[in-house]
Amino acid sequence: MKTLLLCGAALGLLGLSVLGIPQTFNNNQFLNTAGVSFEQFAADPAAWGDVSALKGHWEAHGDRLTLTDSAAVFGVDADEVTAKQQDGQVQSFRVVFRGKANRAGGKVVDVFGPLLANIRAFTGDSGIGQSQGFVTFFYKTVQITVFSGDRVAVEFKRK
């Protein structure tokens, strides 16, 4: 009986230790709100319709809409997500990433390399045009172009 009681107490303590696991996956408000990752959303033909049907929380600035939710796109935290619209229809999505300094050495972390690897894994496409400072991928009904520079930008357009 004592053994059974000790086993039950040990299992209870193990269950409490789960509360110590950091819950760091809530930085992606878009995923929580929309129920899909941003790249899956942007590849869906339904995302290219009326701007009033966009998933997430968007703020209008003329013909440009800005996502007010935080979003991780292709596994990298985005600094800015915008949509260009014309006549109430989405024309393109643009995601901007800025390299952030890592804590250890203060060096700026490269986001271009990991981003390309994640896009290749997502699309199954190796991309074209890498030597010109951009890489273009094709997935379903969208063209995904990654631009390299002082900041990295990913643009989604319909084919």
Secondary structure, DSSP 8 states (H G I E B T S, - for coil): -HHHHHHHHHHHHHHHHGGGS---GGG-HHHHHHSS-HHHHHHSGGGGSBGGG-SS-EEEETTEEEE-S--EETTEE-SEEEEEEETTEEEEEEEEE---B-TTT--B---HHHHHHHHHHHH----B-GGGTEEEEEETTEEEEEE-SSSEEEEEEE-
